[in-house]
Amino acid sequence: MQGRKEIKENKKILLNVLGKTIKELRGEQTQFQFASENDISTDIISKCERGLKDPQFTTLYKLAEGFNLTFTEFACKIQENLPEEISLIEK
């Protein structure tokens, strides 16, 4: 059974993987360039890449579009880097 502490750690892992994925997909483009071209604030990009922001669904959708991916493709790229048994639900 997962406790609150494990769920909190799993959320941290998830946000860090999201950040790593964003940074990798952004490549050589600066945060400012990417944010400006895709109507996302630089602050949000920065916080997401550092694992400090749990972005809204609409922001995740914009990120996918900015990387010329479908939302599903973007989610799969994130999923590929997550541990297999990660969960955010207390069981």
N, C-alpha and C positions, 0 to 999 in steps of 0.2 A: 504494500500500500504506500502510495506517495504522500509525503507530508507537504506542508506549505513551503518549507525550506527547499525541498527538491523542485517544486514547481517554480519557485522564484529563480533557482539556478537554471532550470530549463528555459525560462523566459529570457534570461541573460544570454544563454547559448544561442537561442533563436535570433535575438536581436544582433548579436555579434556576427552570426553567419549572414544575416541580411546585409549588414554593413560591409562585410568582406565581399559579398556578391556585387553590391552596388559599385564598390571601388574597382573591382576587377572589370566589370562591364564598362565603366566610365573610361578606363584605359588612360591615355595620355591627356584627355580633356580635363581641364580644371573644373573644380566644383562650380565656380562662378559661371563658366561657359555652359556647362551642362544645365545648371539651374536656370540660367537666363533663357536658353533655347527651349526649355520645357515647362516654363511657367511654374517652377517650384522654387521656394526660397533657398538661398545658399545655406542658411542656418539649419533648415530641415535636412538638407543633404549632408552637411557636416555632422549633425547629431546622429543621423541614421548610420553613417559610416563608422562612427565611434561606438555604436551600440547603445546610445543614450536616448533614442527616440523610438517610440512605438508608433509608426505612422498610420494615418487613416487609410482606409481602403482606397479612397480616391487618389491619394498620393502614391500608393503602390501601383495603381493602374497607370498613372502618369509616368512613373518610373519605367514600367514595362514599355509603354509607348515610346518613351525617350530612347530606349535601347532597341527600338524596332522589333520588339517581341510582343507576342500576345501575353495576356495576363497569365495564362496557363504555362507558357514557356518560361516566363520569369519565375513563377512559383516553383516549377520543376528545377530550375537552376539553383534556387535556394534549397529545395528539398535534397538535392544531390549532396550537399555539404553538411547536412544535419545527421546526428547520430540516429540509428535506426529506431530505437525505442523511445524517442523523445515524446513527451506528452505535457500538456498544460492543464490537464484535468485531474483533479484529485480522485483517485480510485481506491 
